[in-house]
Amino acid sequence: INKEYKKFMQIIKKVFIGSCFGILILIMVLFLLKINPQTPLSGVFIPNEKPKIKKQEILSGKYQSQYDKWFSDNFPFRSYIVKAYDQILYSFKSEFNGIQKGKNKDLHGTMWINGYLINEFDKNTVDEYLNNIKFIDQYLKSKNKRLIYMISPNKAEVRRKTLPFKYKLIEKIVKNKSELRKYITKFLEEREILNFDTTLLMETKEKENKKMFPKGGIHWNQLGASYALVDLFEKMNNSGIKMPKVSIKNVTSSNIPTSDEADYKDLLNVYKSFNDSPYPVAELEYTGIDERKYNVFGMTTSYTNMIVEQFFRYGMPFQRFKRLYYNQQQSELYYNNGVISGEKWLPGIQMDQVNFQEILDSYDILIIEHNAGELPQAHMEFVKNFANYLRNNKN
């Protein structure tokens, strides 16, 4: 029996070694023939350029190093091998690529879990930011304009029952959770700055068995974004900003997700994961459309992507909506002969290049929106630069 076992293992070793050599030879032949089969991968990818042959760089070793980086990105079947490797990690690990598998395969981001449970914020930095917010609010009110501060939900907090097991243990130990959004909200409430923390709304709807987040995404879905719009416009009306009333006319379902509803699932880069369909499709309806349509400027995050999608589908109650994105991209929507025109994505600008005078001259409402788990650096720069501009303008 031992002899037969050893013989069998030798055959397995030869097959394995032969297969490895065969794959290497195939990759080499395809590379020489400039045949490069690949499959799409999701995520941000910065390609390494193929270096030019220069005698000095070859002698210094710089060429070899750059060529190695380029070849690592461009050898045949690379993306197929990456997916196969990620498939193994997905099958046996609860965390990889910054993505964590929770209960019922619900995907969470490590950064957002930490934002809910662990991350601490620098009080002095946030106080400076909030004092600038207060100054902007007072200035805009003096010009008969308004500031609306909106905090979008952190999936890790709203769906904490689906967190990975180890984080459920951490949650029981950590007493002071979600301090950033609570700290900001308290400041805004005490100074009567119009604000909307969507966390409680999302939690309430989840308890009513309404699906606000997809398993495979980190952002709210169409239904979650639509409920946020309904409550936001109600708050605006109650505060004296006369807006058309928006309601959810109908909810159907689709087997095809939007990009936001499957962003984390796509980032897994695996061949087979899980089925998260159907996805809720919320149809909006506006009433009182004869109300004044405001021009709105937003300093936002990716959570407003779904809101913009809903605007394109069912119209928007604003005459113009321009927004900056925390990664410096832009979008602008506006009505042209009763039809929404504009672009979802425009070339980005840096925060020190923002035309603040245009905001003062052309827009009635400023919306600042960020996620409950983080205050982006771009938002702090925007607010600081805007406040300084207003102070100089005032003087």
Disulfide bonds with the S-S distance in Angstrom:
none
